[in-house]
């Protein structure tokens, strides 16, 4: 185990017990607590080992660095030379050797690995390993060719302690099993670097604060377009307004093609966005959609403890993780209507990301509640990609300059049907904009996209968007009224975006039956905080909605 200095043994044991419960193992399965050698005498670790009746085993930094870990992080790599002290120590201890993964385990028992970074944080603290005994068969011993260490539970973390669970599994000569793989001592994985293991999504319970480091069961890279990419289905999965772009915008974009020989010049479009929000131009950055903005924020801004408020658009967390950050989650609860409680966000979070209105819940948080998340020294990122679908854009923070650390992201994709053109923008303090701009490549936004941005800031375009927002509200009410007729369907109350979130027992099977009936709905289980019983439905015109409701009725009947 590993912990911050001063952490008592019972706090260390509490996490060990939680990890053992996750693996379905008793305390008696633990044979060793393992850690970085320099941390072996830490009172919390030593005390926990004494209470468990097991030894503490310290490994040299070079031994830990030679182990390939499944869930790497940048901070422990910088501090100790290994990308996860907890997992590396657990695997070495479970393997039973002194830094010889892949050899035959000597005690066949359980070990625990832990480590503390040089800064004293608990980012990569504790690992526990539990294992199976080496066995013999018949009257004579059947030689075991090797024993392989297998990670049973990846690193689990509280604010001050981290724990991973590994087992030593005997493998005979005719069998195959995953093994710990030695790397050169100087090598360690960082998420997103070439050669890094893939990010594999952990089921999470809905809780106010999920303290785990996340490589888990939610596919953060799954988006609505995947639901309709290869089949001719009526699309309720993608949140882009239908019958867009409008003809006048198509003509403006087409006319811009005559200037493609020149490099893009974003000054006019930038000024138009600034004027639309009554801001100076140095508070505006044009981007290739909001997705690029999330990548820039993850790469350019320092963050010790980023927190993402979920359920929400998954790209911010994916970008942060790809940049090597460990991300904590605040999971909003269904029983609270998925509404924000600012107090649920950890006080020491220095980067907080929230959507408003939130995708996929369609909840519009009060501007005051979102602004209450701001702190000196904290970057507050508010994704307002769907705010222009809210009449009057009430609860928007765009244009506010009195909120410290505020960064607002906007997209022109949804309302104007420009997903294929890639255009969005960031509103923030001039120094933040300058940092993000330095991280951008040259000419990041194409000339047609710049022309579209300028055109969509015109007064006539803003009036059209406002009219569309009112119309979406009317069509959303019709969809919600139809869904209310089904006893099996529960909708999230107070939807304000161009989509609604619904809960149906066995929604994953209902979604497949809807596909067979010609309709695509967005699966909900890829959003942290949701599971297979959720679907997101885009708001469409009344005729399409009526046809969908008929199909939903059939899909529910087909399921018995």
Secondary structure, DSSP 8 states (H G I E B T S, - for coil): -EE-TT--HHHHHHHHHHHHHHHT--GGGEEEEEEEGGGTT-HHHHHHHHHHT-EEEEE-HHHHHTB--SS--HHHHHHHSSS-HHHHHHHHHHHTSSS-TTS--SS----EEB---TT---TT-BEEEE-------SSS-----EEEEEEEEEEEE-SSEEEEEEEEEEE-TT-------B--TT----TTSTT------------S-B-S----SS-TT--GGGGTSSS--EEES--S-SS-S-HHHHHHHHHGGGGTTS----HHHHHHHHHHTT--GGGEEEESHHHHHHHHHHHHS--SSEEEEESS-SHHHHHHHHTT--EEEEE--GGGTT---GGGS-TT-SEEEEESS-TTT-----HHHHHTT--TT-EEEEE-TTGGGSGGGTT--TT--SSTTEEEEEESHHHHT-TTT--EEEEE-HHHHHHHHHHS-TT-S-HHHHHHHHHHTSHHHHHHHHHHHHHHHHHHHHHHHHHTT-TT-EE-TT--SSEEEEE-TTHHHHHHHHHHTTEEEEESTTSTT--TTEEEEE---HHHHHHHHHHHHHHHHHT-
